Amino acid sequence: MQLRETILQQKETIVNQLETIKELTSKLSRCESDSEAFRKINKDTMDDVPKIPNDTIDVLGKTMQRGAGFKSPENFKISLPLRTNYLFGQVKKSLPEMYAFTICMWLKSGLSPGIGTPFSYGVPGQANEIVLIEWGHNPIELLINDKVAQLPLSLSDGRWHHVCITWTTRDGLWEAYQDGQRLGSGENLAPWHPIKPGGVLILGQEQDVVGGRFDATQAFVGELSHFNVWDRVLRSTDITAMSNCSSYIPGNVVAWTDSNIEVFGGASKWPLELCEDRLFDN
């Protein structure tokens, strides 16, 4: 059964890679559409181009996962194409003790109901130290120390969205931003609770024990990029500037770089010029 799941997962990953290659080729075609030589390429010529064998695609994927295709360390995304309990990303560093935070990311998910769990941070004795989850037909929820706030976000339309969550232990004040707009805020979410250090930060899965016991029904399916963590509440103007691609502020606790993120179980890394790709996507 495990071998069968592995084979199916590899097949789905190859299909996903083919779709990405097709998408990149399409964008290249648009860029070269003004070239006289390119306009002369006709359908018959393209039919003569040999198909890329699967082993070549596999090598290409591994090369790109090593970061060889990234123009800069932060210009990549992780792809989680299947709703399973074994595809995930992991941040190599843990979080320090924090009395406030801002967590921002770009994400793209088309599945419904529920996008799953974009990220979860578990510590010894508390697997739900910080979790962002939309499970089934429930609203998107932010969990801190297993206390819950419902967020008025809508992310399952298959488009890239910029999402930021801020929180401070002082009165448990929180804010939720989508695409630069503050859509929700509240208080009394785990007030006076410091975020505990020394845990595990997972992308794409919800932890029932620290670092594991994932549930496929709670998995995130889609793409994630520019996951950053700060130990303070960012100004709304900074969040808006990042969402409209007029600035980029790397997290001072966790910064989105290739060397900081590991992928497991068939999850993969791909180059992503986020603002350019978002313009094409939207």
ZIBELMO-V498960 format. One record per residue. RES is the residue in one letter. SS is DSSP state (a for helix, b for strand, c for the rest). PSI is psi in radians with two decimals (999 if undefined). Layout:
# ZIBELMO-V498960
res=RES ss=SS psi=PSI
res=RES ss=SS psi=PSI
This chain:
# ZIBELMO-V498960
res=M ss=c psi=-0.72
res=Q ss=a psi=-0.72
res=L ss=a psi=-0.74
res=R ss=a psi=-0.76
res=E ss=a psi=-0.68
res=T ss=a psi=-0.77
res=I ss=a psi=-0.78
res=L ss=a psi=-0.72
res=Q ss=a psi=-0.73
res=Q ss=a psi=-0.68
res=K ss=a psi=-0.78
res=E ss=a psi=-0.65
res=T ss=a psi=-0.72
res=I ss=a psi=-0.73
res=V ss=a psi=-0.74
res=N ss=a psi=-0.68
res=Q ss=a psi=-0.68
res=L ss=a psi=-0.72
res=E ss=a psi=-0.66
res=T ss=a psi=-0.73
res=I ss=a psi=-0.73
res=K ss=a psi=-0.73
res=E ss=a psi=-0.76
res=L ss=a psi=-0.68
res=T ss=a psi=-0.69
res=S ss=a psi=-0.72
res=K ss=a psi=-0.67
res=L ss=a psi=-0.69
res=S ss=a psi=-0.72
res=R ss=a psi=-0.66
res=C ss=a psi=-0.55
res=E ss=c psi=0.13
res=S ss=c psi=-0.39
res=D ss=c psi=-0.05
res=S ss=c psi=2.24
res=E ss=a psi=-0.72
res=A ss=a psi=-0.70
res=F ss=a psi=-0.65
res=R ss=a psi=-0.38
res=K ss=c psi=-0.21
res=I ss=c psi=2.10
res=N ss=c psi=3.10
res=K ss=a psi=-0.68
res=D ss=a psi=-0.70
res=T ss=a psi=-0.76
res=M ss=a psi=-0.57
res=D ss=a psi=-0.42
res=D ss=c psi=-0.20
res=V ss=c psi=2.22
res=P ss=c psi=2.56
res=K ss=c psi=2.58
res=I ss=c psi=2.13
res=P ss=c psi=2.74
res=N ss=a psi=-0.62
res=D ss=a psi=-0.57
res=T ss=a psi=-0.71
res=I ss=a psi=-0.72
res=D ss=a psi=-0.77
res=V ss=a psi=-0.73
res=L ss=a psi=-0.79
res=G ss=a psi=-0.76
res=K ss=a psi=-0.67
res=T ss=a psi=-0.77
res=M ss=a psi=-0.60
res=Q ss=a psi=-0.47
res=R ss=c psi=-0.09
res=G ss=c psi=0.07
res=A ss=c psi=-0.45
res=G ss=c psi=0.04
res=F ss=c psi=2.16
res=K ss=c psi=-0.58
res=S ss=c psi=2.79
res=P ss=c psi=-0.43
res=E ss=c psi=-0.09
res=N ss=c psi=1.20
res=F ss=b psi=2.86
res=K ss=b psi=2.79
res=I ss=b psi=2.43
res=S ss=b psi=2.24
res=L ss=b psi=1.48
res=P ss=c psi=-0.19
res=L ss=c psi=2.57
res=R ss=c psi=1.56
res=T ss=c psi=3.12
res=N ss=c psi=0.37
res=Y ss=c psi=-0.04
res=L ss=c psi=2.19
res=F ss=b psi=2.86
res=G ss=b psi=2.75
res=Q ss=b psi=2.33
res=V ss=b psi=2.24
res=K ss=c psi=-0.50
res=K ss=c psi=2.69
res=S ss=c psi=3.12
res=L ss=c psi=2.57
res=P ss=c psi=3.09
res=E ss=c psi=2.28
res=M ss=b psi=2.51
res=Y ss=c psi=-0.02
res=A ss=b psi=2.78
res=F ss=b psi=2.78
res=T ss=b psi=2.29
res=I ss=b psi=2.14
res=C ss=b psi=2.66
res=M ss=b psi=2.80
res=W ss=b psi=2.37
res=L ss=b psi=2.71
res=K ss=b psi=2.06
res=S ss=c psi=2.33
res=G ss=c psi=0.01
res=L ss=c psi=2.55
res=S ss=c psi=2.55
res=P ss=c psi=2.50
res=G ss=c psi=2.15
res=I ss=c psi=-0.19
res=G ss=b psi=-2.49
res=T ss=b psi=1.73
res=P ss=b psi=-0.67
res=F ss=b psi=2.75
res=S ss=b psi=2.48
res=Y ss=b psi=2.04
res=G ss=b psi=2.52
res=V ss=b psi=2.80
res=P ss=c psi=2.19
res=G ss=c psi=-0.20
res=Q ss=b psi=1.69
res=A ss=b psi=-0.38
res=N ss=b psi=0.94
res=E ss=b psi=-0.83
res=I ss=b psi=2.17
res=V ss=b psi=2.40
res=L ss=b psi=2.11
res=I ss=b psi=2.50
res=E ss=b psi=1.91
res=W ss=c psi=2.14
res=G ss=c psi=-2.35
res=H ss=c psi=0.21
res=N ss=c psi=2.75
res=P ss=c psi=2.88
res=I ss=b psi=2.35
res=E ss=b psi=2.51
res=L ss=b psi=2.11
res=L ss=b psi=2.30
res=I ss=b psi=2.10
res=N ss=c psi=0.67
res=D ss=c psi=0.14
res=K ss=b psi=2.64
res=V ss=b psi=2.38
res=A ss=b psi=2.39
res=Q ss=b psi=2.31
res=L ss=b psi=2.35
res=P ss=c psi=1.00
res=L ss=c psi=2.66
res=S ss=c psi=1.92
res=L ss=c psi=0.09
res=S ss=c psi=0.68
res=D ss=c psi=0.16
res=G ss=c psi=0.20
res=R ss=c psi=2.78
res=W ss=b psi=2.35
res=H ss=b psi=2.51
res=H ss=b psi=2.18
res=V ss=b psi=2.30
res=C ss=b psi=2.41
res=I ss=b psi=2.25
res=T ss=b psi=2.65
res=W ss=b psi=2.56
res=T ss=b psi=2.49
res=T ss=c psi=-0.41
res=R ss=a psi=1.86
res=D ss=a psi=0.12
res=G ss=a psi=0.65
res=L ss=b psi=2.36
res=W ss=b psi=2.73
res=E ss=b psi=2.61
res=A ss=b psi=2.19
res=Y ss=b psi=2.46
res=Q ss=b psi=2.15
res=D ss=c psi=0.73
res=G ss=c psi=-0.14
res=Q ss=b psi=2.34
res=R ss=b psi=1.93
res=L ss=b psi=-0.29
res=G ss=b psi=2.71
res=S ss=b psi=2.83
res=G ss=b psi=-3.03
res=E ss=c psi=3.08
res=N ss=c psi=0.48
res=L ss=c psi=1.80
res=A ss=c psi=0.94
res=P ss=c psi=2.49
res=W ss=c psi=0.33
res=H ss=c psi=2.06
res=P ss=c psi=2.43
res=I ss=b psi=2.22
res=K ss=c psi=2.53
res=P ss=c psi=3.00
res=G ss=c psi=0.37
res=G ss=c psi=-2.89
res=V ss=b psi=2.28
res=L ss=b psi=1.98
res=I ss=b psi=2.42
res=L ss=b psi=2.14
res=G ss=c psi=-0.10
res=Q ss=c psi=2.67
res=E ss=c psi=2.31
res=Q ss=c psi=2.25
res=D ss=c psi=-0.46
res=V ss=b psi=2.82
res=V ss=c psi=2.06
res=G ss=c psi=0.11
res=G ss=b psi=-2.80
res=R ss=c psi=1.04
res=F ss=c psi=2.68
res=D ss=c psi=2.10
res=A ss=a psi=-0.57
res=T ss=a psi=-0.27
res=Q ss=a psi=0.12
res=A ss=b psi=2.55
res=F ss=c psi=2.36
res=V ss=c psi=2.13
res=G ss=b psi=-2.49
res=E ss=b psi=2.50
res=L ss=b psi=2.57
res=S ss=b psi=2.80
res=H ss=b psi=0.87
res=F ss=b psi=1.98
res=N ss=b psi=2.58
res=V ss=b psi=2.30
res=W ss=b psi=2.69
res=D ss=c psi=0.57
res=R ss=c psi=2.94
res=V ss=c psi=2.04
res=L ss=c psi=2.65
res=R ss=c psi=2.59
res=S ss=a psi=-0.56
res=T ss=a psi=-0.62
res=D ss=a psi=-0.70
res=I ss=a psi=-0.76
res=T ss=a psi=-0.73
res=A ss=a psi=-0.67
res=M ss=a psi=-0.63
res=S ss=a psi=-0.54
res=N ss=c psi=0.23
res=C ss=c psi=0.38
res=S ss=c psi=-0.20
res=S ss=c psi=2.87
res=Y ss=c psi=2.17
res=I ss=c psi=1.88
res=P ss=c psi=2.54
res=G ss=c psi=2.46
res=N ss=c psi=-0.16
res=V ss=c psi=-0.87
res=V ss=b psi=2.12
res=A ss=c psi=2.47
res=W ss=c psi=1.68
res=T ss=c psi=2.69
res=D ss=a psi=-0.70
res=S ss=a psi=-0.29
res=N ss=a psi=-0.24
res=I ss=b psi=2.24
res=E ss=b psi=2.62
res=V ss=b psi=2.59
res=F ss=b psi=2.72
res=G ss=c psi=0.26
res=G ss=c psi=-0.12
res=A ss=c psi=2.64
res=S ss=b psi=2.79
res=K ss=b psi=2.46
res=W ss=b psi=2.57
res=P ss=b psi=2.55
res=L ss=c psi=1.98
res=E ss=c psi=1.56
res=L ss=a psi=-0.90
res=C ss=a psi=-0.68
res=E ss=a psi=-0.80
res=D ss=a psi=-0.61
res=R ss=a psi=-0.61
res=L ss=a psi=-0.75
res=F ss=a psi=-0.73
res=D ss=a psi=-0.69
res=N ss=c psi=999
